[in-house]
Amino acid sequence: MSTPSLSALPIRRLTPRDLRVCADLSENRGWPREEHKWGLLLSAGTGYGIDDPDGHGLIGAYVVTQYGPPQRPALAAIGMVLVAERYARQGVGRRLMQYAVEEAATTPLTLHATPTGRLLYEQLGFKVIGRAEMVAGRFAAVGPLPDVATRPATAEDLGAILQLDIEVFGQDRMHVITRLPAFTDQLRVAEADGEIVGYAGAWPNMETHVVGPLVARDTETAKALIASLGAGTERPLRTDIDVRHEELLAWVKENGLESVAFNSVMAYGTPELPGDWTRRFAPLTVAAG
């Protein structure tokens, strides 16, 4: 019995029940299993994948997280684009991405591309619109910390967090933000004159805590939130900071974090991302924009 060609294999929607095979696919490509992150993405977003005809999990997969009105999303982020090692360099990634573009129709798309993935995305019409620098390490404060008050977020803060987030992100992402209290190990807010002027989460990813989202009125507020999250964990921190935030990047490197990698921020169907980048310091995860 002949194996169907890769182009004939159907692309199906994934569900939270596919968490294990998604994590297996990550592991197959040398990534961490990241089951915690996969769980969020498969519940807040929509996964797509191709089943291996031999019954060995997934050939490839990706996740789309949509923002804005549910029936007419204004932006969608693509992430976790993975192809099993045994099917690499056979056009599976291109097929999945072409499908993602077709499914999006007129909805603008964004993604964070590694240097190896960037060429494929450019061939499909994505444009580089920015860069993010991944930094990681144990936070160790050097010198005085910013004089900005932070505290753990409470349930009563959620409305203010959502309002601030839609101002800064530019689109409603309530379905993601409302999952943060359960998803993060720490969720903190910064206050000034009784008003919430920033918030940030730290969520577990293997041996690190990932800082994200990081939304703040200014760089000093972003510093205070990172410092407070660093003080609340014994794990190394990791985060992806927009390279335009040069002062914050220099500060985290002075305080124990080191540069790990750079990703290209890319978009399809829009020349730039919505919202206010000056207050958007780091994403929840690069997979969700």
Secondary structure as a PSIPRED ss2 file (coil, helix, strand):
# PSIPRED VFORMAT (PSIPRED V4.0)

   1 M C   1.000  0.000  0.000
   2 S C   1.000  0.000  0.000
   3 T C   1.000  0.000  0.000
   4 P C   1.000  0.000  0.000
   5 S C   1.000  0.000  0.000
   6 L H   0.000  1.000  0.000
   7 S H   0.000  1.000  0.000
   8 A H   0.000  1.000  0.000
   9 L C   1.000  0.000  0.000
  10 P C   1.000  0.000  0.000
  11 I E   0.000  0.000  1.000
  12 R E   0.000  0.000  1.000
  13 R E   0.000  0.000  1.000
  14 L E   0.000  0.000  1.000
  15 T C   1.000  0.000  0.000
  16 P H   0.000  1.000  0.000
  17 R H   0.000  1.000  0.000
  18 D H   0.000  1.000  0.000
  19 L H   0.000  1.000  0.000
  20 R H   0.000  1.000  0.000
  21 V H   0.000  1.000  0.000
  22 C H   0.000  1.000  0.000
  23 A H   0.000  1.000  0.000
  24 D H   0.000  1.000  0.000
  25 L H   0.000  1.000  0.000
  26 S H   0.000  1.000  0.000
  27 E H   0.000  1.000  0.000
  28 N H   0.000  1.000  0.000
  29 R C   1.000  0.000  0.000
  30 G C   1.000  0.000  0.000
  31 W C   1.000  0.000  0.000
  32 P C   1.000  0.000  0.000
  33 R C   1.000  0.000  0.000
  34 E C   1.000  0.000  0.000
  35 E H   0.000  1.000  0.000
  36 H H   0.000  1.000  0.000
  37 K H   0.000  1.000  0.000
  38 W H   0.000  1.000  0.000
  39 G H   0.000  1.000  0.000
  40 L H   0.000  1.000  0.000
  41 L H   0.000  1.000  0.000
  42 L H   0.000  1.000  0.000
  43 S H   0.000  1.000  0.000
  44 A H   0.000  1.000  0.000
  45 G C   1.000  0.000  0.000
  46 T E   0.000  0.000  1.000
  47 G E   0.000  0.000  1.000
  48 Y E   0.000  0.000  1.000
  49 G E   0.000  0.000  1.000
  50 I E   0.000  0.000  1.000
  51 D E   0.000  0.000  1.000
  52 D C   1.000  0.000  0.000
  53 P C   1.000  0.000  0.000
  54 D C   1.000  0.000  0.000
  55 G C   1.000  0.000  0.000
  56 H C   1.000  0.000  0.000
  57 G C   1.000  0.000  0.000
  58 L E   0.000  0.000  1.000
  59 I E   0.000  0.000  1.000
  60 G E   0.000  0.000  1.000
  61 A E   0.000  0.000  1.000
  62 Y E   0.000  0.000  1.000
  63 V E   0.000  0.000  1.000
  64 V E   0.000  0.000  1.000
  65 T E   0.000  0.000  1.000
  66 Q E   0.000  0.000  1.000
  67 Y E   0.000  0.000  1.000
  68 G C   1.000  0.000  0.000
  69 P C   1.000  0.000  0.000
  70 P C   1.000  0.000  0.000
  71 Q C   1.000  0.000  0.000
  72 R C   1.000  0.000  0.000
  73 P C   1.000  0.000  0.000
  74 A C   1.000  0.000  0.000
  75 L E   0.000  0.000  1.000
  76 A E   0.000  0.000  1.000
  77 A E   0.000  0.000  1.000
  78 I E   0.000  0.000  1.000
  79 G E   0.000  0.000  1.000
  80 M E   0.000  0.000  1.000
  81 V E   0.000  0.000  1.000
  82 L E   0.000  0.000  1.000
  83 V E   0.000  0.000  1.000
  84 A C   1.000  0.000  0.000
  85 E H   0.000  1.000  0.000
  86 R H   0.000  1.000  0.000
  87 Y H   0.000  1.000  0.000
  88 A C   1.000  0.000  0.000
  89 R C   1.000  0.000  0.000
  90 Q C   1.000  0.000  0.000
  91 G C   1.000  0.000  0.000
  92 V H   0.000  1.000  0.000
  93 G H   0.000  1.000  0.000
  94 R H   0.000  1.000  0.000
  95 R H   0.000  1.000  0.000
  96 L H   0.000  1.000  0.000
  97 M H   0.000  1.000  0.000
  98 Q H   0.000  1.000  0.000
  99 Y H   0.000  1.000  0.000
 100 A H   0.000  1.000  0.000
 101 V H   0.000  1.000  0.000
 102 E H   0.000  1.000  0.000
 103 E H   0.000  1.000  0.000
 104 A H   0.000  1.000  0.000
 105 A C   1.000  0.000  0.000
 106 T C   1.000  0.000  0.000
 107 T C   1.000  0.000  0.000
 108 P C   1.000  0.000  0.000
 109 L E   0.000  0.000  1.000
 110 T E   0.000  0.000  1.000
 111 L E   0.000  0.000  1.000
 112 H E   0.000  0.000  1.000
 113 A E   0.000  0.000  1.000
 114 T C   1.000  0.000  0.000
 115 P H   0.000  1.000  0.000
 116 T H   0.000  1.000  0.000
 117 G H   0.000  1.000  0.000
 118 R H   0.000  1.000  0.000
 119 L H   0.000  1.000  0.000
 120 L H   0.000  1.000  0.000
 121 Y H   0.000  1.000  0.000
 122 E H   0.000  1.000  0.000
 123 Q H   0.000  1.000  0.000
 124 L C   1.000  0.000  0.000
 125 G C   1.000  0.000  0.000
 126 F C   1.000  0.000  0.000
 127 K E   0.000  0.000  1.000
 128 V E   0.000  0.000  1.000
 129 I E   0.000  0.000  1.000
 130 G E   0.000  0.000  1.000
 131 R E   0.000  0.000  1.000
 132 A E   0.000  0.000  1.000
 133 E E   0.000  0.000  1.000
 134 M E   0.000  0.000  1.000
 135 V E   0.000  0.000  1.000
 136 A E   0.000  0.000  1.000
 137 G E   0.000  0.000  1.000
 138 R C   1.000  0.000  0.000
 139 F C   1.000  0.000  0.000
 140 A C   1.000  0.000  0.000
 141 A C   1.000  0.000  0.000
 142 V C   1.000  0.000  0.000
 143 G C   1.000  0.000  0.000
 144 P C   1.000  0.000  0.000
 145 L C   1.000  0.000  0.000
 146 P C   1.000  0.000  0.000
 147 D C   1.000  0.000  0.000
 148 V C   1.000  0.000  0.000
 149 A E   0.000  0.000  1.000
 150 T E   0.000  0.000  1.000
 151 R E   0.000  0.000  1.000
 152 P E   0.000  0.000  1.000
 153 A C   1.000  0.000  0.000
 154 T C   1.000  0.000  0.000
 155 A H   0.000  1.000  0.000
 156 E H   0.000  1.000  0.000
 157 D H   0.000  1.000  0.000
 158 L H   0.000  1.000  0.000
 159 G H   0.000  1.000  0.000
 160 A H   0.000  1.000  0.000
 161 I H   0.000  1.000  0.000
 162 L H   0.000  1.000  0.000
 163 Q H   0.000  1.000  0.000
 164 L H   0.000  1.000  0.000
 165 D H   0.000  1.000  0.000
 166 I H   0.000  1.000  0.000
 167 E H   0.000  1.000  0.000
 168 V H   0.000  1.000  0.000
 169 F H   0.000  1.000  0.000
 170 G C   1.000  0.000  0.000
 171 Q C   1.000  0.000  0.000
 172 D C   1.000  0.000  0.000
 173 R C   1.000  0.000  0.000
 174 M H   0.000  1.000  0.000
 175 H H   0.000  1.000  0.000
 176 V H   0.000  1.000  0.000
 177 I H   0.000  1.000  0.000
 178 T C   1.000  0.000  0.000
 179 R C   1.000  0.000  0.000
 180 L H   0.000  1.000  0.000
 181 P H   0.000  1.000  0.000
 182 A H   0.000  1.000  0.000
 183 F H   0.000  1.000  0.000
 184 T C   1.000  0.000  0.000
 185 D C   1.000  0.000  0.000
 186 Q E   0.000  0.000  1.000
 187 L E   0.000  0.000  1.000
 188 R E   0.000  0.000  1.000
 189 V E   0.000  0.000  1.000
 190 A E   0.000  0.000  1.000
 191 E E   0.000  0.000  1.000
 192 A E   0.000  0.000  1.000
 193 D C   1.000  0.000  0.000
 194 G C   1.000  0.000  0.000
 195 E E   0.000  0.000  1.000
 196 I E   0.000  0.000  1.000
 197 V E   0.000  0.000  1.000
 198 G E   0.000  0.000  1.000
 199 Y E   0.000  0.000  1.000
 200 A E   0.000  0.000  1.000
 201 G E   0.000  0.000  1.000
 202 A E   0.000  0.000  1.000
 203 W E   0.000  0.000  1.000
 204 P E   0.000  0.000  1.000
 205 N E   0.000  0.000  1.000
 206 M C   1.000  0.000  0.000
 207 E C   1.000  0.000  0.000
 208 T E   0.000  0.000  1.000
 209 H E   0.000  0.000  1.000
 210 V E   0.000  0.000  1.000
 211 V E   0.000  0.000  1.000
 212 G E   0.000  0.000  1.000
 213 P E   0.000  0.000  1.000
 214 L E   0.000  0.000  1.000
 215 V E   0.000  0.000  1.000
 216 A E   0.000  0.000  1.000
 217 R C   1.000  0.000  0.000
 218 D C   1.000  0.000  0.000
 219 T H   0.000  1.000  0.000
 220 E H   0.000  1.000  0.000
 221 T H   0.000  1.000  0.000
 222 A H   0.000  1.000  0.000
 223 K H   0.000  1.000  0.000
 224 A H   0.000  1.000  0.000
 225 L H   0.000  1.000  0.000
 226 I H   0.000  1.000  0.000
 227 A H   0.000  1.000  0.000
 228 S H   0.000  1.000  0.000
 229 L H   0.000  1.000  0.000
 230 G H   0.000  1.000  0.000
 231 A H   0.000  1.000  0.000
 232 G C   1.000  0.000  0.000
 233 T C   1.000  0.000  0.000
 234 E C   1.000  0.000  0.000
 235 R C   1.000  0.000  0.000
 236 P C   1.000  0.000  0.000
 237 L E   0.000  0.000  1.000
 238 R E   0.000  0.000  1.000
 239 T E   0.000  0.000  1.000
 240 D E   0.000  0.000  1.000
 241 I E   0.000  0.000  1.000
 242 D E   0.000  0.000  1.000
 243 V C   1.000  0.000  0.000
 244 R C   1.000  0.000  0.000
 245 H C   1.000  0.000  0.000
 246 E H   0.000  1.000  0.000
 247 E H   0.000  1.000  0.000
 248 L H   0.000  1.000  0.000
 249 L H   0.000  1.000  0.000
 250 A H   0.000  1.000  0.000
 251 W H   0.000  1.000  0.000
 252 V H   0.000  1.000  0.000
 253 K H   0.000  1.000  0.000
 254 E H   0.000  1.000  0.000
 255 N C   1.000  0.000  0.000
 256 G C   1.000  0.000  0.000
 257 L C   1.000  0.000  0.000
 258 E E   0.000  0.000  1.000
 259 S E   0.000  0.000  1.000
 260 V E   0.000  0.000  1.000
 261 A E   0.000  0.000  1.000
 262 F E   0.000  0.000  1.000
 263 N E   0.000  0.000  1.000
 264 S E   0.000  0.000  1.000
 265 V E   0.000  0.000  1.000
 266 M E   0.000  0.000  1.000
 267 A E   0.000  0.000  1.000
 268 Y E   0.000  0.000  1.000
 269 G C   1.000  0.000  0.000
 270 T C   1.000  0.000  0.000
 271 P C   1.000  0.000  0.000
 272 E C   1.000  0.000  0.000
 273 L C   1.000  0.000  0.000
 274 P C   1.000  0.000  0.000
 275 G C   1.000  0.000  0.000
 276 D C   1.000  0.000  0.000
 277 W H   0.000  1.000  0.000
 278 T H   0.000  1.000  0.000
 279 R H   0.000  1.000  0.000
 280 R E   0.000  0.000  1.000
 281 F E   0.000  0.000  1.000
 282 A E   0.000  0.000  1.000
 283 P C   1.000  0.000  0.000
 284 L C   1.000  0.000  0.000
 285 T C   1.000  0.000  0.000
 286 V H   0.000  1.000  0.000
 287 A H   0.000  1.000  0.000
 288 A H   0.000  1.000  0.000
 289 G C   1.000  0.000  0.000
